[in-house]
């Protein structure tokens, strides 16, 4: 699918880096970026977001290049999206829809599919009118009175009922996660969560530390589902639980943050966050701030954090541990791909675990057996947590790709 990318510079943030990220997002969704169209504005146009002149320019370029879809690097209102599609005579997708599409393609576990579907329905609820414009107004005359807004209201009610059912299922899964966390708490098991910007190397690091074999690819949002494994750190620390979580991105849709709250809560209840950073990225500090912003949004900003400066082989750095003025570890330089510095990272985790208040992490035969039982339920989020849950409701409610599917 040939795509035209559109970005408007409002004078905030790193515009070029944002456009590069949009291109990666489009490729991750299965589109082929053909051209990038940019402009500068002080504020969005209420009707078309970009103004009528720029809209006509995009229409001409798209026709000349055989573009199938136009992807905006911004969130569009339903009216703006509808007006643009009419003006361009092409399908228009905004950044929120693009990210939702990628999540729909990547979701593999039952829980992940439920969370993506919930986010999709919440986003769709604001755009229902686009599918029923022919039913908006009642026509006068005998035999010409259509159903009016009845169909639209019915559609809204059905979506509302589905959203309610999804939230109920996710609430049950949330209780199961809480039970697992309470068990780890009783066993004094130290919990570590990997967080970071998407494509920073979290899953590669997770595999290097645990030999888990989680899917790894050089693409945005390669993995969505949380995976947990135990890792042994020696007799003085014993076993800890380490979890790989979904990556973050700038302007992450609020629907996704809300829908994935059950998954992201793994970070809220962790004893330590390993914040993985792509040290070779020129926008690494901005990415760090974006991740910290999401952590604040979900209430995980209070959890102790160690910055893991990954990909040092690409950045020309050496393995090292950096401490602050109080001799606390605040940064570790590693390469998850080559393995350089992984021993330093393990020792940093062990040191933090030993000094954590209220932690008695030395493994015992009793809690080892209990951990094994709970690990079967938690080790991979792809295990269906609700028996028969997939069989409830029509099959077309499962998340689908909205970008590459039919209009």
Buried (B, 14 or more C-beta within 10 A) or exposed (E): BBBBBBBBBEEEBEBEBBBBBBBBBBBBBBBEBBBBBBBEBEEBBEBBBBBEEBBEBBBEBBEEEEBBBBBBBBBBBEBBBBBBBEBBEBBBBBBBBBBBBBBBBBBBBBBBBBBBBBBBBBBBBEBBBEEBEEBEEEEEEEEEEEEEBEBBEEBBEEBEEBBEBBBEBBEEBBEBBEEBBEBBEEBBBBBBBBBBBBBBBBBBBBBBBBEBEBEBEEBBBBBBBBBBBBBEBEEEBBBBBBBBBBBBBBBBBBBBBBBBBBBBBBBBBBBBBBBBBBBBBEBBEBBBEBBBEBBEBBEBBEBBBBBBBBBBBBBEBEBEBEEEEEEEBBBBBBBBBBEBBBEBBBBBBBBBBBEBEEBEBBBEEEBBEBBEEBBEBBBBBEEEBBEEBEEEBEEEBBBBBBBBEEE
